[in-house]
Amino acid sequence: METMNEREILVHEYVYVRAWDGGIVLGFECEAEKPLAVGRKLGEIDENACMNGYNWDALLSYYLSEHAPDILECMESDPEAGSYVAYFEDTPENERKARRFAEMILALVEGEEILCRLVRERGDEIEWD
């Protein structure tokens, strides 16, 4: 439900983007069924990839640095054990970036082979928690 100060930009089962009180928040529920299953596969590939919120932060930061550094430059991440959150200043450009980032997360989790290959081939370059 939206309030006067909140608007939903993108809502999915395990990823959302919302704007409120002058900021944009991207939330990723790492313990939802699909991300949890992908996380287990990544952990089987690399024992350092125990996919809690902190390691999703490490993996997503690595991915963004390679594929979308413009997004990484304008956000701050705040991982927790079971979730990942990124904050952006509320501007039209950042709204587009937050939406793009959310769509990347969805594509990566749903097309899990991209992440599996990344961890297999470059896992030693990722700064795991």
C-alpha positions in Angstrom: 0.0 0.0 0.0 1.4 3.4 -1.0 1.5 6.3 1.3 1.9 10.0 0.4 5.6 9.7 0.8 6.1 6.3 -0.8 5.8 5.0 -4.4 6.4 1.6 -5.7 8.7 1.5 -8.7 9.1 -2.2 -9.2 7.8 -5.1 -7.2 8.7 -8.8 -7.7 8.6 -11.8 -5.5 12.1 -11.2 -4.1 13.2 -7.9 -5.5 11.6 -4.4 -5.1 12.3 -0.8 -5.7 10.5 1.9 -3.8 10.9 5.6 -3.4 10.1 7.4 -0.2 11.2 10.3 2.0 13.8 11.5 -0.6 15.4 8.2 -1.3 15.1 5.2 -3.5 15.5 1.7 -1.9 16.2 -1.5 -3.8 15.6 -4.6 -1.6 16.6 -8.2 -2.5 15.3 -11.0 -0.3 18.2 -13.4 -0.4 16.3 -16.0 1.6 13.4 -16.3 -0.8 13.0 -19.7 -2.5 14.7 -19.0 -5.8 17.7 -16.9 -4.6 18.3 -19.4 -1.8 18.4 -22.3 -4.3 20.8 -20.3 -6.5 22.9 -19.5 -3.5 23.2 -23.2 -2.6 24.5 -23.9 -6.2 27.0 -21.1 -5.9 28.2 -22.5 -2.5 28.7 -25.9 -4.2 30.9 -24.3 -6.8 33.0 -22.2 -4.3 32.9 -22.9 -0.6 33.6 -19.2 0.0 30.3 -18.3 -1.7 28.0 -18.9 1.3 25.3 -16.7 -0.1 24.1 -14.6 2.8 23.3 -10.9 2.3 27.0 -10.0 2.7 28.2 -12.4 0.0 25.3 -11.3 -2.3 26.7 -7.8 -1.8 30.2 -8.9 -2.7 28.9 -10.8 -5.8 26.6 -8.0 -7.0 29.3 -5.3 -6.4 31.8 -7.4 -8.5 29.2 -7.8 -11.2 28.3 -4.1 -11.3 31.9 -3.1 -11.4 32.3 -5.2 -14.6 28.9 -4.5 -16.2 27.4 -1.3 -14.8 29.8 0.8 -12.9 27.5 3.8 -13.3 25.0 2.1 -11.0 27.7 1.3 -8.4 28.9 4.9 -8.3 25.5 6.3 -7.2 24.4 3.8 -4.6 25.2 2.6 -1.1 24.6 -1.0 -0.2 23.6 -2.3 3.2 23.6 -6.1 3.4 22.3 -8.1 6.3 22.4 -11.9 6.9 19.3 -12.6 5.0 18.8 -9.6 2.7 20.5 -7.0 0.6 19.5 -3.4 0.3 20.9 -0.6 -1.9 20.1 3.1 -1.4 20.0 5.8 -4.1 19.2 9.5 -3.9 15.7 10.1 -5.3 16.4 11.5 -8.8 14.9 10.4 -12.1 18.3 9.1 -13.3 18.8 7.1 -10.1 15.3 5.7 -10.4 16.2 4.4 -13.8 19.4 2.9 -12.4 17.7 1.3 -9.5 15.1 -0.3 -11.8 17.9 -1.4 -14.1 19.8 -2.9 -11.2 16.7 -4.7 -10.0 16.1 -6.1 -13.5 19.7 -7.3 -13.5 19.3 -9.1 -10.2 16.2 -10.8 -11.5 17.9 -11.8 -14.8 20.9 -13.2 -12.9 18.9 -15.2 -10.4 16.4 -16.5 -13.0 19.3 -17.2 -15.4 21.5 -18.7 -12.7 24.0 -20.2 -15.1 25.5 -16.7 -15.6 26.2 -16.5 -11.8 27.5 -20.1 -11.7 29.9 -19.4 -14.5 31.0 -16.2 -12.9 31.7 -17.9 -9.6 33.4 -20.8 -11.3 35.7 -18.7 -13.5 36.3 -15.6 -11.3 35.3 -16.6 -7.8 38.8 -16.0 -6.5 38.5 -12.3 -7.6 35.4 -11.7 -5.5 35.9 -10.3 -2.0 33.7 -12.9 -0.1 32.6 -12.1 3.4 
